[in-house]
Amino acid sequence: MKKVFNPFILLCTAIALFLTAACSEEETLMDKVLSDVNNTKWLAVNDSESYELTFKDGIYTLKYNGQIAASGSYTQSQRNITFQQKQFVTYSIMTLKEGEISESSFMQVPVYYGHSYAENEIAFTLKFTPVE
């Protein structure tokens, strides 16, 4: 029996290997952030405003529309993040208090009004997805 080179089989094998590698990288990132968000970057959009949240060496940095809005220390206990409360300005004075990482690839972070009379009132909730 004569063996014939079939490029279709080679192409299918290459695609399968690529998809396997891509899926395993995403799982690795989510597995990592569930236990440690250090050295990660997250993105969110609320209305037409963009937010970037980075974690590095115990410090978080929040960017609002490309500009640094707040920075401070954070702690992580399993899937819960506690932020050092720093005020920043969007359409009002805001602050972050805590966030929770979901097992389905995102982190919910309520944004609270920073005014003393409304400090426990949530203005909106950001849904961040990890990108690094």
Salt bridges, closest charged atoms under 4 A:
GLU100 OE2 - ARG79 NH2 3.69
GLU103 OE2 - ARG79 NH1 2.58
GLU132 OE2 - LYS41 NZ 3.80
